[in-house]
């Protein structure tokens, strides 16, 4: 049960939240404060000068889609041809993995955005194939970190970047800013800020410190945008301007729906549209994906709610071939309904469970699940949201350990 918030507690909360005051873009830290930012920048500049093949590897959520789009648009702006890939949720799995290595063979330099910090095995495969790897990610580090040329992740201990709660698109934006400076070229960074604002809101980053400043600046830029995708969305929504709610409740679900129901490349293509006609057609496809997502999500939510054991402090439910694209949303709905953390797993019919979890209240879902790694095949995420997979025979032991970890956390 969530404790009621008193006025004195609210005052303390707000004082802590805005102890730096209200920042603006002039307060943004220097890109060099990220560990390995300068090292990564120098390597990318070298690749450009040597005309090496560069491949960007993204993720299928809004943060990954916008991060990929940012990098694609930057390289288009400097007229340098690259390849970009967003792994398919159903065929490839999450982020940089062994499944996509065959698709990037011949690459000289691979750059991940919004993923890669847990890709230990895939990084080894890259090294075997003489693919140099730069990882940019914002997620928590596992006990073992991939071996690669450079890692830009603000959660590294040696990183001096002052803010820990930033998303992948912000790091991509910072990398672009660093490359701009190193290449000594003039580029307007504000159009890129439009996409960063979308990602910060969609990835539910706390709207404080630089996040608040970047969202404010990004929304202002969005409302002056000449980007065909934004114009098409405003036209579809019958709106003259956008605010944070429009992004969080309408635009972000549309962008997410491509990766949930089919392939996230359709969301990148929409955002990168160069004319209003293509943007309208591509938006129509996203609308269709989102309508299908809503129907599937409702069906699975009903089934998940019927499985809940009210005695459990952390809800874990699983179903036969539940659509992997919506289990995260279902977990969030069940968590809100029962006011408890929830993990929803899809059984592929061959003994493997794969799914997502969403926290509730003060519970650090990453921490209590991290202590269950011995039961898991794959695991990653952050305090409020996780992704995981495990064998069916490990399910009961995992559930028991999870309840113990929750109790020991005194949430």
C-alpha positions in Angstrom: 0.0 0.0 0.0 1.4 3.4 -0.9 1.8 5.7 2.1 -0.1 9.0 2.0 2.1 12.0 1.3 2.0 14.8 3.9 2.6 18.4 3.1 5.9 18.5 5.1 7.1 15.4 3.3 6.1 16.9 -0.1 8.1 20.1 0.8 11.2 18.0 1.5 10.7 16.0 -1.6 10.5 19.1 -3.8 13.5 20.7 -2.1 15.6 17.6 -2.8 14.2 17.3 -6.3 15.1 20.8 -7.3 18.1 21.5 -5.0 20.1 22.7 -8.1 17.3 25.1 -9.1 15.8 25.0 -12.6 18.6 24.4 -15.0 18.8 25.5 -18.7 20.9 24.3 -21.6 23.8 26.5 -20.6 24.1 24.2 -17.6 24.7 21.0 -19.6 27.9 19.3 -18.6 30.7 19.0 -21.1 30.6 15.8 -23.2 34.1 14.9 -22.0 32.8 14.3 -18.5 31.5 10.9 -19.8 34.1 8.2 -19.4 35.5 7.1 -22.8 33.6 9.9 -24.7 36.9 11.5 -26.0 38.3 8.0 -26.8 35.1 7.0 -28.7 35.0 10.3 -30.5 38.6 10.0 -31.7 38.0 6.5 -33.0 34.8 7.5 -34.9 36.6 10.5 -36.4 39.4 8.2 -37.5 36.8 5.8 -39.1 35.3 8.7 -41.0 38.7 9.9 -42.3 39.7 6.4 -43.3 36.3 5.7 -44.9 35.6 2.7 -42.7 32.3 0.9 -42.6 30.3 2.0 -39.5 27.2 0.2 -38.3 24.8 1.6 -35.6 23.0 -1.0 -33.5 19.9 0.2 -31.7 17.1 -1.0 -29.6 13.3 -1.5 -30.3 11.9 0.9 -27.7 11.3 4.6 -28.1 14.7 5.5 -26.6 16.5 3.0 -28.9 14.5 4.2 -31.9 15.2 7.9 -31.3 18.9 7.1 -30.5 19.2 5.2 -33.8 17.4 8.0 -35.7 19.7 10.6 -34.1 22.9 8.8 -35.3 21.4 8.2 -38.7 20.4 11.8 -39.2 23.8 13.0 -38.0 25.7 10.9 -40.5 23.3 11.9 -43.2 24.0 15.6 -42.3 27.7 15.1 -42.7 27.2 13.1 -45.8 28.8 9.9 -44.6 27.1 6.6 -45.4 26.6 4.2 -42.5 24.5 1.0 -41.9 22.0 0.9 -39.0 20.2 -2.1 -37.5 17.5 -2.4 -34.8 17.3 -6.0 -33.8 13.9 -7.5 -34.2 12.3 -8.4 -30.8 11.0 -11.7 -32.1 13.8 -12.9 -34.4 16.9 -11.4 -32.9 16.1 -10.6 -29.2 17.4 -7.5 -27.4 20.2 -5.3 -28.5 23.7 -6.5 -29.6 23.6 -10.2 -29.5 25.0 -13.3 -31.2 21.9 -13.4 -33.5 22.8 -10.2 -35.3 26.6 -10.7 -35.7 26.1 -12.4 -39.2 24.2 -9.2 -40.3 27.1 -6.9 -39.4 30.0 -8.9 -40.9 32.3 -6.6 -42.8 31.8 -3.8 -40.4 34.9 -2.0 -39.2 33.4 -0.1 -36.4 30.1 -1.0 -34.6 28.4 1.5 -32.3 25.6 0.6 -30.0 23.0 3.0 -28.8 20.7 2.4 -25.8 22.1 -1.1 -25.4 25.2 -3.2 -25.2 26.3 -3.0 -21.6 25.3 -6.6 -21.0 26.5 -8.0 -24.4 29.5 -9.8 -23.1 29.3 -12.8 -25.5 28.4 -10.7 -28.5 31.4 -8.4 -27.8 33.7 -11.4 -27.9 32.2 -12.4 -31.3 32.8 -8.9 -32.6 36.4 -9.1 -31.6 36.8 -12.5 -33.3 35.4 -10.9 -36.5 37.7 -7.9 -36.2 34.8 -5.6 -35.6 35.9 -2.8 -33.3 33.0 -2.0 -30.8 31.9 1.2 -29.1 29.1 0.7 -26.6 26.9 3.7 -25.6 24.2 2.7 -23.0 22.6 4.1 -19.9 21.6 0.9 -18.2 23.1 -0.6 -15.0 26.2 -2.6 -15.3 26.3 -6.3 -14.7 29.2 -7.9 -12.7 30.9 -8.7 -16.0 31.3 -5.9 -18.6 31.9 -6.4 -22.3 35.4 -6.2 -23.6 35.4 -3.5 -26.3 37.2 -0.3 -27.5 35.1 2.1 -25.4 32.1 2.2 -23.2 30.1 5.4 -22.7 27.6 4.7 -19.8 27.1 7.2 -17.0 26.6 4.4 -14.5 30.3 3.3 -14.7 32.1 4.1 -11.4 34.9 6.0 -13.2 32.5 8.2 -15.1 32.5 11.9 -13.9 29.2 12.8 -15.7 27.2 14.3 -12.7 23.8 12.8 -13.5 23.0 9.1 -13.3 19.4 9.2 -14.6 19.7 9.9 -18.3 18.5 7.9 -21.3 20.2 6.5 -24.3 19.2 9.3 -26.6 20.8 11.8 -24.4 24.1 10.0 -24.6 23.7 9.7 -28.4 23.1 13.5 -28.5 26.2 14.1 -26.4 28.2 11.8 -28.7 27.0 13.9 -31.7 27.9 17.1 -30.0 31.4 15.7 -29.2 31.8 14.5 -32.9 30.7 17.9 -34.1 33.4 19.6 -32.1 36.1 17.1 -33.0 35.2 17.4 -36.8 35.1 21.2 -36.4 31.8 21.5 -38.3 28.8 23.7 -37.8 25.7 21.8 -37.0 22.5 23.1 -35.3 22.0 20.7 -32.3 18.4 21.9 -31.6 16.6 19.7 -34.2 18.3 16.7 -32.6 17.0 17.9 -29.2 13.5 17.3 -30.5 14.1 13.6 -30.6 15.9 13.7 -27.2 12.8 15.2 -25.5 10.6 12.4 -26.9 13.0 9.8 -25.6 13.4 11.3 -22.1 9.6 11.4 -21.7 9.0 7.9 -23.2 11.8 6.3 -21.1 10.3 7.9 -18.0 13.5 9.6 -16.9 12.9 11.9 -13.8 12.1 15.4 -15.0 14.7 17.2 -13.0 18.3 18.6 -13.5 19.3 18.5 -17.2 16.4 16.2 -18.1 14.0 19.0 -17.4 16.1 21.5 -19.3 16.4 19.2 -22.4 12.7 18.4 -22.4 11.7 22.1 -22.2 14.1 23.0 -25.0 13.1 19.9 -27.0 9.3 20.6 -26.8 9.9 24.2 -27.8 11.9 22.9 -30.8 9.2 20.4 -31.6 6.6 23.2 -31.8 8.7 25.0 -34.3 9.8 21.9 -36.1 9.9 21.5 -39.9 10.3 17.7 -39.5 7.7 15.9 -41.7 7.1 13.2 -39.0 6.1 15.8 -36.4 4.0 17.7 -38.9 2.2 14.4 -39.8 1.6 13.6 -36.2 0.2 17.0 -35.4 -2.1 16.7 -38.5 -3.2 13.2 -37.4 -3.8 14.4 -33.8 -5.6 17.6 -35.0 -3.3 19.6 -32.7 -1.4 22.8 -33.3 1.3 22.1 -30.7 2.7 19.4 -28.5 3.2 19.1 -24.8 4.7 16.3 -22.6 1.4 14.5 -22.2 0.9 14.4 -26.0 4.4 12.8 -26.3 3.9 10.4 -23.4 0.4 9.2 -24.0 0.1 9.4 -27.8 3.3 9.8 -29.8 5.5 7.4 -27.7 3.0 4.5 -27.8 2.8 4.9 -31.6 6.6 4.7 -31.9 6.8 1.8 -29.5 4.1 -0.2 -31.3 6.3 -0.9 -34.3 8.9 -2.8 -32.2 6.1 -4.4 -30.1 4.1 -5.8 -33.0 6.4 -6.1 -36.0 9.8 -4.3 -36.5 11.1 -1.0 -34.9 12.7 0.0 -38.2 9.3 1.3 -39.3 9.4 3.9 -36.4 12.9 5.0 -37.4 11.8 5.4 -41.0 8.8 7.4 -39.9 11.0 9.8 -37.8 13.5 10.1 -40.6 10.9 10.9 -43.3 12.1 13.6 -45.7 8.6 14.6 -46.9 5.1 14.9 -45.6 3.7 12.3 -48.0 6.0 9.5 -46.8 5.5 10.6 -43.2 1.7 10.3 -43.5 1.9 6.8 -45.0 4.5 5.6 -42.4 2.4 7.1 -39.6 -0.6 5.2 -40.8 1.3 2.0 -40.5 2.2 2.9 -36.9 -1.4 3.6 -36.1 -2.4 0.2 -37.4 0.4 -1.4 -35.2 -0.8 0.5 -32.2 -4.5 -0.6 -32.6 -3.4 -4.2 -32.8 -1.2 -3.7 -29.7 -4.2 -2.3 -27.7 -6.3 -5.3 -28.5 -3.6 -7.9 -27.7 -2.6 -6.1 -24.5 -6.2 -6.1 -23.3 -6.6 -9.8 -23.9 -3.4 -10.7 -22.1 -4.0 -8.3 -19.2 -7.3 -10.2 -18.4 -5.4 -13.5 -18.4 -2.6 -12.2 -16.3 -4.9 -10.7 -13.6 -6.7 -14.0 -13.3 -3.4 -15.7 -12.4 -2.3 -13.3 -9.6 -1.6 -14.8 -6.2 -2.6 -12.0 -3.8 -0.3 -13.4 -1.1 2.8 -12.6 -3.2 4.6 -9.3 -2.6 6.1 -9.5 -6.1 3.6 -10.8 -8.7 5.0 -13.3 -11.3 2.6 -14.7 -13.9 3.3 -16.6 -17.1 1.2 -17.8 -20.1 1.6 -19.9 -23.2 2.9 -17.9 -26.1 1.7 -14.5 -24.7 2.8 -11.8 -27.2 6.3 -10.8 -26.2 5.7 -7.3 -27.6 3.1 -6.4 -24.9 4.2 -8.2 -21.8 6.0 -5.1 -20.5 2.8 -3.0 -20.7 0.8 -5.8 -19.2 3.2 -5.9 -16.3 2.8 -2.2 -15.7 -1.0 -2.5 -15.8 -1.0 -5.4 -13.3 1.5 -3.6 -11.1 -0.8 -0.6 -10.9 -3.9 -2.6 -10.3 -2.4 -4.6 -7.4 0.0 -1.8 -6.3 2.9 -4.4 -6.3 5.9 -5.1 -8.6 5.0 -7.4 -11.4 6.8 -9.7 -13.8 4.9 -11.1 -16.8 6.5 -14.0 -18.7 5.7 -15.6 -22.0 6.2 -19.4 -22.4 7.4 -20.2 -25.9 6.1 -23.8 -25.6 9.6 -25.2 -25.5 10.4 -24.7 -21.9 11.8 -21.1 -22.1 10.2 -18.1 -20.5 10.9 -14.6 -21.6 9.3 -11.4 -20.3 9.4 -8.0 -18.6 8.9 -6.6 -15.1 7.7 -3.3 -13.8 8.2 -2.0 -10.3 5.8 -0.2 -8.0 6.4 2.2 -5.2 9.9 2.2 -3.7 10.8 -1.3 -4.8 14.1 -1.6 -6.7 13.1 -4.4 -9.0 16.5 -4.6 -10.6 18.2 -5.1 -7.3 15.9 -7.8 -6.0 16.0 -9.7 -9.4 19.8 -9.2 -9.7 20.2 -11.5 -6.7 18.4 -14.2 -8.6 20.8 -14.3 -11.5 21.6 -18.0 -10.8 18.1 -18.9 -11.9 18.1 -16.7 -15.0 19.4 -17.0 -18.6 19.4 -13.3 -19.4 18.7 -10.2 -17.4 19.0 -6.5 -17.6 17.3 -3.2 -17.0 17.0 -0.6 -14.2 15.2 0.1 -10.9 11.8 0.5 -12.4 11.8 -1.9 -15.4 13.6 -5.2 -16.3 13.8 -7.7 -19.0 14.6 -11.4 -18.4 14.5 -15.0 -19.6 14.7 -18.3 -17.7 14.0 -22.0 -18.1 10.5 -23.1 -17.0 12.0 -25.5 -14.4 13.7 -22.5 -12.7 10.5 -20.6 -12.3 9.4 -21.8 -8.8 12.9 -21.3 -7.3 13.1 -17.9 -8.9 9.7 -16.8 -7.5 10.6 -18.0 -4.0 14.0 -16.2 -4.1 12.3 -13.0 -5.4 9.8 -12.9 -2.5 12.7 -13.4 0.0 14.7 -10.6 -1.6 11.7 -8.3 -1.5 11.2 -9.0 2.2 14.9 -8.4 3.0 14.7 -5.1 1.1 12.2 -3.8 3.7 10.1 -2.1 1.0 
